[in-house]
Amino acid sequence: MLSALFRKNRATTTETTDGFPVLDAEDIPDARAALRELVGEHGAVTVRGLGLRTPDDVESVLRRVAERPVTEREAFAARDRHADGVYSSSAWPPTQPMCMHHELSYAVECPGLLLFACLEPPVEGGATALADATAVLRALPGDLVDRFAREGWLLTRAYNEGIGATLGQSFGTDDRGEVEAYCRAHAIDWSWRPDGSLRTWQHRPAVVRHPVSGRDCWFNQIAFLNEWTMAPEVREFLIDEYGPDGLPFNTRYGNGDPVPPDVVEQINKTYETHTVRRPWERGDLMLVDNVRTAHSREAYRGPRDVVVAMADPVRLGLPGPRPGREAA
């Protein structure tokens, strides 16, 4: 089954019109470098016919096509860990779409390569859709891009019990000292609240240069993790429960100003214009350049088992001076 990844056949595509090729397993190039070159050229490639059935199969593929697995830290939603770098999809209501984003774009170090594998497709919906980050950057209004490119963006998080990822799920530990050490090492400001909960602030670039191609990419989660992307009833419930500063996550301009609803809507509309979506088929493998290509999850009905593997970490730098941290 997995040997199909390295058969000595010339790679040919079954679909190319949208820029994200679909390959048959029989046509996969015979070397990892050639396959990675295809991912670098197109931003993402889907392989059909591998017959992937289990997370162990996905781990085997990961070890053959990637240099090094990535251990997830700073997760915003819970996952199950299957192996080094191999995880379940994020826990997220199936009726709510997960907006376009780049995995861990708010971390100092993020995966350069993602592998998505469909072990069981949903009855309806549930596509892992894609969008080219360079095309999105070019399509966004110039003044919006200029401000975010100049200031970066600010992610705020509140670790409230029962909502989102726990400290242990996000930092790999519940120990305060170790959490603080992680924050210091990864340019995250923090504050412990009287009830023992943690709030964090991290300032990140919104536009980055691809480490290999040199392309400028719109690389962030400004719209996805913003309060105005939440379903209105969810946002109202969370504000009633935790207050406006206690949302599990929110985003701001780099100088701390709120991002208004119309800006969030503009970003999401631009993503939608550049979105490519295909239904999953059982056993599909999708390789994604995480810097070049954003991804999302469509709402779905019925069971859905899509495993994600993260690999080949990259450090994309930080923006200029960060706002000061609140007193801990």
C-alpha positions as CSV (number, residue, x, y, z in Angstrom):
1,M,0.0,0.0,0.0
2,L,2.5,2.7,1.1
3,S,5.1,1.6,-1.4
4,A,2.8,3.3,-4.0
5,L,4.3,6.6,-2.7
6,F,7.6,5.7,-4.2
7,R,6.8,3.7,-7.4
8,K,8.9,4.6,-10.4
9,N,6.2,6.3,-12.4
10,R,5.9,9.8,-13.7
11,A,3.5,11.8,-11.7
12,T,0.5,12.9,-13.7
13,T,-2.5,14.8,-12.4
14,T,-6.2,14.0,-12.7
15,E,-7.3,17.6,-11.8
16,T,-5.3,20.8,-12.2
17,T,-7.7,23.5,-13.1
18,D,-7.8,25.0,-9.6
19,G,-4.1,24.8,-8.9
20,F,-4.3,22.0,-6.4
21,P,-3.6,18.7,-8.3
22,V,-5.1,15.3,-7.5
23,L,-2.8,12.4,-8.2
24,D,-3.5,8.7,-8.5
25,A,-1.4,6.5,-6.2
26,E,0.0,4.8,-9.3
27,D,1.4,8.1,-10.6
28,I,3.3,9.2,-7.4
29,P,6.9,10.2,-8.1
30,D,9.6,7.7,-6.9
31,A,11.4,10.0,-4.5
32,R,10.4,12.1,-1.5
33,A,12.1,15.1,-3.1
34,A,10.0,14.9,-6.2
35,L,6.8,14.7,-4.2
36,R,7.8,17.6,-2.0
37,E,8.6,19.6,-5.1
38,L,5.1,19.1,-6.3
39,V,3.7,20.4,-3.0
40,G,6.1,23.3,-3.2
41,E,5.0,24.1,-6.8
42,H,1.3,23.9,-6.2
43,G,0.9,24.6,-2.4
44,A,-1.1,21.3,-1.9
45,V,-1.5,17.9,-3.5
46,T,-4.1,15.2,-3.0
47,V,-3.2,11.5,-3.5
48,R,-6.0,9.0,-4.1
49,G,-5.8,5.2,-4.1
50,L,-3.4,4.7,-1.2
51,G,-6.0,2.9,0.9
52,L,-5.1,4.5,4.2
53,R,-7.1,2.9,7.0
54,T,-5.5,3.7,10.3
55,P,-3.4,6.4,12.1
56,D,-0.5,4.0,11.9
57,D,-0.7,4.1,8.1
58,V,-0.6,7.9,8.4
59,E,2.4,7.8,10.6
60,S,4.2,5.6,8.1
61,V,3.5,8.0,5.3
62,L,4.7,10.9,7.5
63,R,8.0,9.3,8.2
64,R,8.6,8.7,4.5
65,V,7.8,12.2,3.2
66,A,8.8,14.5,6.0
67,E,12.0,15.3,7.8
68,R,10.7,15.7,11.4
69,P,7.3,15.4,13.1
70,V,6.0,18.4,15.1
71,T,4.6,18.1,18.6
72,E,1.6,20.4,18.8
73,R,1.7,23.1,21.5
74,E,-0.6,26.1,22.0
75,A,-3.6,24.2,20.6
76,F,-6.9,26.1,20.8
77,A,-9.1,23.0,20.7
78,A,-8.6,19.5,22.1
79,R,-7.1,16.7,19.9
80,D,-6.3,13.0,20.5
81,R,-2.6,12.2,19.9
82,H,-2.0,9.0,17.9
83,A,1.8,9.2,17.4
84,D,4.6,11.7,17.1
85,G,3.2,14.5,15.0
86,V,-0.1,12.6,14.3
87,Y,-3.4,13.8,15.7
88,S,-7.1,13.6,15.4
89,S,-8.9,16.5,14.0
90,S,-9.6,19.3,16.5
91,A,-12.7,18.9,18.6
92,W,-15.2,21.3,16.9
93,P,-19.0,21.2,16.5
94,P,-19.8,19.5,13.2
95,T,-22.5,22.0,12.4
96,Q,-20.0,24.9,12.6
97,P,-17.4,25.5,9.9
98,M,-13.8,26.0,10.9
99,C,-12.7,29.1,9.0
100,M,-9.6,29.4,6.8
101,H,-6.3,29.4,8.8
102,H,-2.7,28.2,8.8
103,E,-1.9,25.7,11.5
104,L,-0.3,27.3,14.5
105,S,0.3,30.6,12.6
106,Y,0.4,32.3,16.0
107,A,3.3,30.1,17.3
108,V,6.9,31.2,17.0
109,E,7.6,27.8,15.3
110,C,4.9,26.2,13.2
111,P,4.7,23.1,10.9
112,G,5.9,23.7,7.4
113,L,4.1,20.6,6.1
114,L,0.7,19.2,6.9
115,L,-0.7,15.8,6.0
116,F,-4.5,15.2,6.1
117,A,-5.7,11.6,5.7
118,C,-9.4,10.6,5.4
119,L,-10.0,7.3,7.2
120,E,-13.8,7.7,7.1
121,P,-15.6,10.4,5.0
122,P,-18.7,12.1,6.3
123,V,-22.1,11.5,4.8
124,E,-22.3,15.1,3.7
125,G,-19.9,18.1,3.7
126,G,-16.8,18.1,5.8
127,A,-14.3,19.0,3.1
128,T,-10.8,20.3,4.1
129,A,-10.9,23.3,1.8
130,L,-7.8,25.2,0.6
131,A,-6.9,28.8,-0.3
132,D,-3.6,30.1,-1.8
133,A,-2.2,32.6,0.7
134,T,-0.4,34.6,-1.9
135,A,-3.5,35.0,-4.0
136,V,-5.5,36.1,-0.9
137,L,-2.8,38.6,0.0
138,R,-3.0,40.2,-3.4
139,A,-6.8,40.3,-3.4
140,L,-7.2,41.9,0.1
141,P,-7.6,45.8,0.2
142,G,-4.2,47.5,0.1
143,D,-4.8,49.6,3.2
144,L,-5.9,46.6,5.3
145,V,-2.8,44.6,4.2
146,D,-0.5,47.6,4.8
147,R,-1.7,48.1,8.4
148,F,-1.4,44.4,9.3
149,A,2.0,44.2,7.6
150,R,3.2,47.2,9.5
151,E,1.7,46.3,12.9
152,G,1.3,42.6,12.9
153,W,-1.6,41.1,14.9
154,L,-2.3,40.3,18.5
155,L,-3.9,37.1,19.7
156,T,-5.5,37.1,23.2
157,R,-6.5,33.9,24.9
158,A,-8.3,33.0,28.1
159,Y,-8.0,29.5,29.5
160,N,-11.4,29.1,31.1
161,E,-12.3,25.7,32.5
162,G,-14.6,23.7,30.2
163,I,-14.1,25.9,27.2
164,G,-11.5,25.2,24.5
165,A,-8.1,23.5,25.2
166,T,-7.0,23.1,28.8
167,L,-3.5,24.2,30.0
168,G,-2.3,20.6,29.7
169,Q,-3.7,20.2,26.2
170,S,-2.2,23.5,25.0
171,F,1.2,23.6,26.9
172,G,1.7,19.9,27.6
173,T,1.7,20.6,31.3
174,D,-0.4,22.1,34.1
175,D,2.6,23.3,36.1
176,R,2.6,27.1,36.4
177,G,6.3,27.4,36.4
178,E,6.6,25.3,33.2
179,V,3.8,27.2,31.5
180,E,5.5,30.5,32.4
181,A,8.9,29.2,31.1
182,Y,7.2,28.2,27.8
183,C,5.7,31.6,27.5
184,R,9.0,33.4,28.1
185,A,10.7,31.2,25.5
186,H,8.0,31.7,22.9
187,A,7.3,35.5,23.2
188,I,4.0,35.1,24.9
189,D,2.9,37.6,27.6
190,W,0.7,36.2,30.4
191,S,-1.3,37.0,33.5
192,W,-2.8,34.6,36.2
193,R,-6.3,35.7,37.3
194,P,-7.5,35.5,40.9
195,D,-9.5,32.4,40.1
196,G,-6.3,30.7,38.9
197,S,-7.1,30.9,35.2
198,L,-4.5,32.1,32.6
199,R,-4.7,34.9,30.1
200,T,-2.1,35.3,27.4
201,W,-1.2,37.8,24.7
202,Q,1.1,37.2,21.7
203,H,2.1,39.5,18.9
204,R,2.8,37.9,15.6
205,P,3.4,38.9,11.9
206,A,0.4,38.9,9.6
207,V,2.4,38.7,6.3
208,V,5.5,36.5,6.0
209,R,7.9,35.5,3.3
210,H,7.9,31.8,2.4
211,P,11.1,30.3,3.6
212,V,11.8,28.4,0.3
213,S,10.0,30.3,-2.5
214,G,10.3,33.8,-1.1
215,R,6.6,34.4,-1.9
216,D,4.8,36.9,0.4
217,C,1.9,35.1,2.1
218,W,-1.1,36.3,4.1
219,F,-0.2,34.0,7.1
220,N,-2.3,34.4,10.3
221,Q,-5.6,33.6,12.0
222,I,-6.9,37.1,12.4
223,A,-10.4,36.3,11.1
224,F,-10.7,32.8,12.3
225,L,-9.9,33.5,16.0
226,N,-11.8,36.8,16.1
227,E,-15.0,37.2,18.1
228,W,-16.9,38.4,15.1
229,T,-16.4,35.0,13.3
230,M,-18.1,33.2,16.2
231,A,-21.8,32.3,15.8
232,P,-23.7,35.2,17.4
233,E,-25.4,33.0,20.0
234,V,-22.0,31.5,21.0
235,R,-20.3,34.9,21.3
236,E,-23.2,36.2,23.4
237,F,-23.1,33.2,25.7
238,L,-19.4,33.4,26.2
239,I,-19.5,37.1,27.0
240,D,-22.3,36.6,29.4
241,E,-20.4,33.8,31.1
242,Y,-16.8,35.1,31.1
243,G,-17.0,38.8,30.2
244,P,-15.7,40.5,27.0
245,D,-12.1,40.0,28.1
246,G,-12.7,36.3,28.9
247,L,-13.3,35.0,25.5
248,P,-11.3,31.8,24.8
249,F,-9.6,33.6,22.0
250,N,-9.8,37.0,20.1
251,T,-7.6,39.0,17.8
252,R,-6.6,42.6,17.5
253,Y,-4.5,44.9,15.4
254,G,-0.9,44.8,16.4
255,N,-1.2,48.0,18.4
256,G,-4.1,46.5,20.5
257,D,-7.0,48.2,18.7
258,P,-10.1,46.0,18.1
259,V,-10.5,44.5,14.7
260,P,-14.0,45.7,13.5
261,P,-16.6,43.3,12.1
262,D,-16.4,44.7,8.6
263,V,-12.6,43.9,8.4
264,V,-13.2,40.3,9.6
265,E,-16.0,40.0,7.0
266,Q,-13.7,41.3,4.3
267,I,-11.0,38.8,5.1
268,N,-13.5,35.9,5.2
269,K,-15.1,36.9,2.0
270,T,-11.7,37.1,0.3
271,Y,-10.9,33.7,1.5
272,E,-14.2,32.4,0.2
273,T,-13.5,33.8,-3.3
274,H,-10.2,31.9,-3.4
275,T,-11.5,28.6,-1.7
276,V,-11.1,25.3,-3.4
277,R,-13.1,22.4,-1.9
278,R,-13.5,18.8,-2.9
279,P,-15.4,16.0,-1.0
280,W,-13.2,13.5,0.8
281,E,-12.9,9.9,-0.4
282,R,-11.9,7.1,2.0
283,G,-8.1,6.7,2.0
284,D,-7.3,10.1,0.5
285,L,-4.1,11.8,1.5
286,M,-3.7,15.6,1.2
287,L,-0.2,17.2,1.6
288,V,-0.3,20.9,2.3
289,D,2.4,23.6,2.4
290,N,1.2,25.2,5.6
291,V,2.8,28.6,4.9
292,R,1.7,28.8,1.2
293,T,-1.8,27.4,1.7
294,A,-4.5,28.0,4.2
295,H,-7.1,25.4,5.0
296,S,-10.5,25.2,6.6
297,R,-13.1,22.5,7.6
298,E,-16.6,22.6,6.2
299,A,-19.6,21.7,8.4
300,Y,-20.6,18.1,8.0
301,R,-23.2,15.4,8.7
302,G,-22.4,11.9,9.8
303,P,-19.2,10.4,11.1
304,R,-15.9,12.0,9.9
305,D,-12.5,10.7,10.7
306,V,-9.7,12.8,9.2
307,V,-6.3,12.5,10.8
308,V,-3.7,15.3,10.6
309,A,0.0,15.0,10.8
310,M,2.4,18.0,11.3
311,A,6.0,18.1,10.3
312,D,9.1,20.1,9.3
313,P,8.9,23.1,11.7
314,V,9.7,26.5,10.4
315,R,10.5,29.8,12.3
316,L,9.1,32.8,10.6
317,G,10.2,35.6,12.8
318,L,8.4,38.1,14.9
319,P,7.1,41.6,14.2
320,G,8.5,44.8,15.8
321,P,8.2,45.9,19.4
322,R,5.4,44.2,21.3
323,P,2.9,45.9,23.5
324,G,3.7,45.6,27.2
325,R,2.3,42.8,29.3
326,E,-0.3,43.4,32.0
327,A,1.0,42.9,35.5
328,A,0.9,39.3,36.4
